[in-house]
Amino acid sequence: MQNDFLQDWQTIWQSELAAMAVDREGAGLVASMAKSWADMTAVMQAAAKGMADAGQSTDNAAPVAPQRPAPGAAAPADASDAGSAEIAKLNRRVAELERRLAEADRRAGPVKPRRKSPRG
């Protein structure tokens, strides 16, 4: 049953991403997400390489506790606001997708439990 759920979820997101790719605004969002994913992957690879170079295992690395600032140190600066417009746009898109999903659920009515396959 969990596998069916995951397949349904994947199908929903594939159709949503395909729809966004056709839409100009959606295409920009997909491109932005892909770039963010690539950037995050590069950072993680660099971190893993740094750990390997330092002789640490990357398999079960212990989490590093955040360091506290020294007494009397200046508070860290707030994060930049450069991406707030993009975040607002993404939040609006997520809200729209959630609304559409709720509407589809409402139209579909109650979900009947699936019968288990004989293979289990």
Backbone bond lengths (Angstrom), bond angles and torsions (degrees), N, CA, C in turn:
res aa  C-N    CA-C-N  psi(-1)  N-CA   C-N-CA  omega(-1)  CA-C   N-CA-C  phi
1 M - - - 1.446 - - 1.532 110.61 -
2 Q 1.331 117.13 -40.91 1.460 120.48 178.73 1.523 109.77 -63.05
3 N 1.329 116.59 -38.06 1.451 120.27 179.79 1.534 110.47 -63.99
4 D 1.353 117.05 -39.17 1.464 120.49 176.88 1.520 110.47 -63.01
5 F 1.316 116.48 -42.40 1.457 120.79 178.49 1.530 110.66 -59.96
6 L 1.334 115.88 -46.20 1.462 119.66 -179.20 1.525 111.32 -64.06
7 Q 1.325 116.78 -38.66 1.463 119.81 178.05 1.527 110.48 -65.90
8 D 1.343 116.79 -42.08 1.471 120.41 177.46 1.523 110.82 -62.53
9 W 1.319 116.64 -43.70 1.466 121.27 179.55 1.527 110.32 -61.84
10 Q 1.322 116.40 -43.76 1.465 120.35 178.70 1.521 110.67 -62.67
11 T 1.316 116.95 -41.93 1.469 120.86 179.18 1.521 110.98 -62.15
12 I 1.330 116.21 -43.06 1.470 120.12 179.04 1.528 109.94 -59.81
13 W 1.330 116.68 -48.30 1.464 119.10 -176.90 1.514 112.48 -69.46
14 Q 1.329 117.60 -33.04 1.462 119.13 176.53 1.521 109.86 -64.33
15 S 1.324 117.20 -41.72 1.468 119.30 179.15 1.527 111.05 -68.21
16 E 1.328 117.60 -37.90 1.459 120.21 177.45 1.526 111.64 -64.89
17 L 1.334 116.79 -43.60 1.468 119.93 178.84 1.519 111.05 -65.28
18 A 1.334 116.92 -37.61 1.464 119.76 177.32 1.525 110.09 -64.40
19 A 1.334 117.22 -41.16 1.467 120.86 178.34 1.530 110.74 -65.35
20 M 1.323 117.28 -39.75 1.465 120.02 178.82 1.526 111.06 -67.21
21 A 1.321 117.06 -33.08 1.463 119.71 -179.50 1.522 111.34 -66.42
22 V 1.330 118.00 -29.21 1.457 121.91 178.80 1.528 110.39 -77.83
23 D 1.311 116.35 -34.73 1.459 123.00 -179.36 1.528 109.17 -78.32
24 R 1.332 118.26 134.48 1.474 120.65 -178.93 1.517 112.08 -57.56
25 E 1.320 115.87 -48.71 1.463 119.45 179.86 1.524 110.14 -64.21
26 G 1.332 115.53 -41.09 1.459 120.27 178.72 1.513 112.31 -64.18
27 A 1.328 116.28 -38.82 1.463 119.53 179.22 1.526 110.56 -62.81
28 G 1.329 115.96 -38.70 1.460 119.22 176.87 1.516 111.72 -64.89
29 L 1.333 116.16 -38.65 1.457 120.04 178.91 1.532 111.01 -66.94
30 V 1.338 115.92 -41.99 1.467 119.39 178.95 1.526 109.64 -62.93
31 A 1.333 116.94 -43.49 1.460 120.22 179.01 1.533 110.71 -62.66
32 S 1.327 116.26 -40.94 1.464 120.59 178.56 1.526 110.95 -64.29
33 M 1.337 116.94 -41.70 1.467 120.29 178.61 1.526 110.27 -64.55
34 A 1.339 116.78 -41.80 1.467 119.95 -179.72 1.521 110.53 -63.80
35 K 1.344 117.10 -40.85 1.457 120.22 178.88 1.528 110.45 -65.65
36 S 1.326 116.47 -42.11 1.464 119.95 178.19 1.524 110.83 -61.67
37 W 1.329 116.10 -41.41 1.464 120.40 179.23 1.531 110.05 -63.37
38 A 1.335 116.53 -44.23 1.465 120.24 179.29 1.525 110.84 -63.90
39 D 1.343 116.77 -41.20 1.462 120.25 178.40 1.528 110.89 -63.01
40 M 1.338 115.78 -43.66 1.460 119.73 -179.78 1.530 110.16 -64.22
41 T 1.325 116.53 -40.58 1.462 120.34 178.86 1.521 110.47 -62.06
42 A 1.324 117.07 -42.70 1.462 120.71 179.32 1.530 111.06 -62.81
43 V 1.324 116.79 -40.76 1.467 120.60 178.75 1.526 110.24 -64.07
44 M 1.329 116.31 -44.21 1.467 119.91 -179.38 1.537 110.76 -65.26
45 Q 1.320 116.93 -39.09 1.466 119.68 177.93 1.526 110.68 -65.19
46 A 1.321 116.71 -41.07 1.458 120.31 178.91 1.534 110.59 -64.88
47 A 1.340 116.12 -39.69 1.458 119.77 178.43 1.530 110.74 -65.18
48 A 1.328 116.26 -42.98 1.466 119.95 178.60 1.525 110.57 -63.56
49 K 1.337 116.84 -40.32 1.467 120.37 178.46 1.524 110.10 -64.60
50 G 1.337 116.51 -42.30 1.464 120.13 178.55 1.516 111.90 -62.29
51 M 1.322 116.84 -39.60 1.462 120.37 177.95 1.521 110.31 -67.08
52 A 1.333 116.07 -40.91 1.465 119.70 179.71 1.533 109.70 -65.64
53 D 1.330 116.80 -41.37 1.467 120.58 178.87 1.530 111.17 -63.57
54 A 1.342 116.10 -30.97 1.459 120.33 -179.65 1.529 111.64 -84.52
55 G 1.327 115.84 -0.71 1.456 120.32 178.35 1.507 113.93 83.76
56 Q 1.320 117.91 13.75 1.463 121.13 178.30 1.516 109.22 -93.91
57 S 1.318 115.02 147.08 1.460 120.54 175.61 1.514 108.69 -76.20
58 T 1.336 117.27 138.08 1.465 120.59 176.70 1.515 110.94 -93.07
59 D 1.346 117.86 -4.70 1.454 119.92 -177.64 1.524 111.89 -73.62
60 N 1.295 116.83 -52.10 1.461 121.03 -176.11 1.522 110.50 -127.59
61 A 1.302 116.00 49.75 1.462 119.78 -177.72 1.526 109.36 -65.65
62 A 1.309 116.05 134.42 1.465 120.93 178.65 1.514 109.25 -71.20
63 P 1.337 117.51 140.45 1.457 118.86 178.21 1.522 110.21 -64.92
64 V 1.305 114.51 145.06 1.460 119.94 -179.96 1.523 108.23 -94.62
65 A 1.323 116.44 127.04 1.461 120.62 179.31 1.525 109.11 -71.75
66 P 1.338 117.09 140.05 1.457 118.69 178.33 1.523 110.05 -64.23
67 Q 1.318 115.20 142.33 1.458 119.31 -179.72 1.517 109.42 -85.09
68 R 1.323 115.79 140.19 1.456 120.88 177.66 1.517 108.45 -86.98
69 P 1.329 116.56 143.15 1.460 118.45 177.98 1.530 110.51 -67.47
70 A 1.295 115.02 152.31 1.466 120.07 178.19 1.525 108.80 -64.16
71 P 1.339 116.96 149.61 1.462 119.02 178.77 1.530 110.29 -56.31
72 G 1.316 115.27 134.52 1.452 120.77 179.38 1.522 114.08 83.80
73 A 1.346 117.24 -0.93 1.471 119.86 179.63 1.521 109.64 -72.79
74 A 1.318 116.22 152.95 1.461 121.06 179.22 1.525 109.77 -69.09
75 A 1.325 116.04 145.51 1.464 121.07 177.84 1.526 109.03 -66.92
76 P 1.330 117.75 146.61 1.461 119.13 178.79 1.521 110.51 -64.50
77 A 1.307 116.09 149.98 1.461 121.41 179.99 1.519 109.65 -70.52
78 D 1.329 116.11 152.67 1.461 120.99 176.72 1.525 109.26 -66.62
79 A 1.332 115.09 154.22 1.462 120.15 177.45 1.524 109.05 -64.37
80 S 1.318 115.84 152.18 1.463 119.02 -179.85 1.519 109.81 -68.15
81 D 1.315 116.30 156.58 1.454 122.51 -176.51 1.522 111.12 -100.14
82 A 1.333 117.73 14.95 1.464 121.03 -174.56 1.512 112.94 -61.27
83 G 1.318 119.00 -33.97 1.454 120.54 -175.38 1.513 114.67 -96.73
84 S 1.338 118.50 7.82 1.460 119.61 -175.04 1.522 112.42 -64.66
85 A 1.328 118.27 -34.33 1.469 120.25 178.21 1.528 110.19 -65.68
86 E 1.323 116.63 -41.95 1.468 120.23 177.97 1.516 110.61 -65.21
87 I 1.329 116.84 -40.47 1.465 120.33 179.16 1.526 109.81 -64.09
88 A 1.318 117.11 -42.72 1.463 120.60 179.00 1.530 109.98 -61.72
89 K 1.336 116.21 -41.44 1.465 120.62 178.87 1.535 110.33 -63.76
90 L 1.323 116.81 -43.19 1.464 120.61 178.42 1.527 110.90 -64.88
91 N 1.337 116.83 -40.18 1.461 120.21 178.09 1.522 111.29 -61.95
92 R 1.348 117.03 -40.97 1.462 119.95 177.37 1.526 110.62 -63.84
93 R 1.328 116.86 -41.51 1.464 120.84 -179.90 1.536 110.81 -65.13
94 V 1.329 117.10 -42.86 1.470 120.46 178.47 1.522 109.91 -63.01
95 A 1.333 117.90 -42.23 1.463 121.26 178.79 1.529 110.30 -61.19
96 E 1.328 117.10 -41.15 1.461 120.94 178.04 1.529 110.73 -64.84
97 L 1.323 117.33 -43.03 1.466 120.63 178.59 1.526 110.76 -63.78
98 E 1.325 116.91 -41.03 1.462 120.20 177.68 1.522 110.84 -63.60
99 R 1.334 117.20 -40.13 1.457 120.90 178.35 1.523 110.08 -62.97
100 R 1.348 116.50 -44.83 1.463 120.24 179.73 1.521 111.57 -64.17
101 L 1.322 117.31 -39.34 1.453 121.01 179.17 1.529 110.57 -66.15
102 A 1.340 117.26 -42.56 1.468 120.80 178.00 1.526 110.15 -62.70
103 E 1.324 116.99 -40.90 1.470 121.31 178.36 1.528 110.10 -63.72
104 A 1.320 117.81 -42.96 1.467 121.30 178.51 1.527 110.05 -64.15
105 D 1.323 117.78 -40.63 1.464 121.38 177.32 1.527 110.74 -63.23
106 R 1.324 115.96 -41.58 1.461 120.04 -179.87 1.522 110.44 -63.91
107 R 1.336 117.20 -43.80 1.470 120.98 179.54 1.524 111.43 -66.15
108 A 1.322 117.32 -35.01 1.465 121.03 -176.82 1.522 111.67 -72.06
109 G 1.305 117.83 -25.43 1.455 120.65 -178.95 1.514 111.37 78.12
110 P 1.336 115.68 -168.37 1.463 118.90 -178.14 1.524 111.26 -63.75
111 V 1.312 115.18 144.08 1.465 121.20 -179.93 1.513 108.73 -88.84
112 K 1.328 115.12 128.00 1.463 119.70 177.33 1.516 108.09 -82.72
113 P 1.336 117.46 138.24 1.474 119.07 178.23 1.527 109.95 -62.84
114 R 1.304 115.48 141.12 1.462 120.49 178.19 1.518 109.86 -80.41
115 R 1.306 114.51 145.31 1.452 118.54 175.37 1.504 109.16 -75.41
116 K 1.322 115.34 140.26 1.456 119.79 178.53 1.515 108.77 -72.64
117 S 1.327 114.72 142.83 1.462 118.79 178.65 1.530 109.13 -72.85
118 P 1.330 116.94 154.02 1.476 119.30 -179.53 1.522 112.95 -61.72
119 R 1.339 116.28 -21.87 1.469 119.34 179.77 1.512 112.25 -80.28
120 G 1.319 118.35 -12.49 1.451 121.99 173.32 1.439 116.25 85.49
